[in-house]
Amino acid sequence: MDLHGIDLNLLVAFDALMAERSVTRAGTRIGRTQPAMSAALARLRGLLKDELFIRGPNGLQPTPLALDLAEPITNALAELQRALAFTQSFDPSTSTASFGLGLSEHPTYALLPSLLEVLREQAPGITLRIRNFIARDDAIGMLDAGEVDLTVGVPPTPTARILSRPLFEERFVCVVRKGHPTLRPPLQLDSFLEHSHLLVSPENDSYGVVDAALAKRGLKRRLALTLPHLYAAPVLVARSDMVATLMEGVIAASGHAERLCVMPAPLDLPSIPFALSWHRRNDVHPAQRWFRDLLASVPPRAGLRQAEQPNR
C-alpha cells in the first residue's frame, strides 16, 4: 500500500475505535468530536477497502481485517510514542551517547580535565570525541559539517546559524624566568621594550594584541621568536631571557608556573573571551542542551574569570 495516503491521525483513530468499540467514546479518548471520528472511520474504510467496524448489539464489532491490523498498529504507535518521548528527555546517568567537542588549544588544558571528572561522576557511559581547531572560524565549518556538536574557543564570526554563550575570559600578563638578570616587578614599559619577545600566534601572524597596543603609541617591540604552540611558550621563557605576554591561565595550566615570574603588563590590553558554540539545528535537543549546560557549569580553573551566563 502507498503510505502517502495514510495520515497518522487515522491510525490513532483506529486504535481508539478498537479499544472503545464506540465512535463517541473513541472521540473522547483522543479529544475529537463524534463527527470528526466518523469522518476518520470513513477515510479508513476507503483506504483499506473494508468496513473495519460493523454496528452490533454491544457496539462496534471489528471485521477480520481490523482484528489483523489491531496489534501491529497498537505496537507501531507505542514504538513511535517511545521514540518521541526519548527526544523530550535525557538521563545522563544511563546514557551511552557520544558527543563531538571541538577545542582550541587553551580550553583543552583549561576545561577538559575538569569536564572529564564531572562526566565520570554524572555520566560514566558517555563518550567524548575531541577535535582540535586553530582559527576561530574553523569552528563554523566543523559545526556546519556535523563533525562536532559543540566547540569552545575564541568566539567565531557571528552568523545566524551558529549560536554561542560565553564561558570565561582570560587576561594577559607578562612572564620572564625567575632569576632574570635585568627584569623585576613592577615591569615598566621602557624595560619591556628593551628586551627580546616571544609571540604566540596559532594562526602564524607576526602581529599580536601587544603589537597593536604599542602601535597606538607609535612604538614597536623586537620579536625574537614567533611560534604557533601556546603551551610551548612557558617552558621556552623559563629557559631563556625572553619576555612573553601570555594569557594568565596558560601559565597556571602549563606546569611551569614555579619557574616563572608573572607581572602585570605595562600596557592596557583587552581580555580574551572564550565561548561555547553550537549549530542552531542542535539547539533544542535535550541531550545537546544537557551537554551545553554541563560544560557551562564546569568550574573555571583557578585564575579564570567565569563569564556571566545568559538564561537559557
Number of C-alpha atoms within 10 A of each C-alpha: 7 6 6 6 9 14 12 10 11 17 19 17 23 25 21 21 25 23 14 17 21 20 23 17 18 23 20 15 14 14 11 15 15 16 12 15 25 15 13 19 21 14 16 20 14 11 13 13 10 13 16 22 22 11 11 10 6 8 13 17 18 19 14 13 14 19 14 11 15 18 13 11 16 18 11 12 16 12 12 12 11 11 11 11 11 13 12 11 12 16 13 17 14 12 14 13 12 12 18 18 19 26 24 21 18 21 20 17 18 20 18 16 13 16 17 16 13 16 19 13 9 15 18 16 14 16 15 12 12 16 16 16 17 16 13 16 15 15 30 21 11 22 24 16 11 14 17 21 22 26 31 29 28 25 21 21 10 11 9 7 12 19 19 19 19 20 25 23 19 19 19 23 19 19 28 25 25 18 13 15 8 8 19 15 9 11 16 14 12 9 12 18 15 10 16 15 21 21 27 23 16 16 12 13 12 13 13 13 14 18 16 14 16 17 12 9 8 8 11 14 15 13 17 12 15 17 16 15 15 17 19 13 24 25 17 17 22 22 13 11 20 19 24 26 23 23 20 20 23 25 21 18 17 17 12 17 18 12 17 20 18 23 17 17 21 15 14 11 14 12 12 14 17 23 20 22 25 26 21 14 12 17 14 12 13 16 21 17 15 16 16 19 13 15 20 21 14 18 17 18 17 11 15 19 16 19 16 10 13 7 4 6
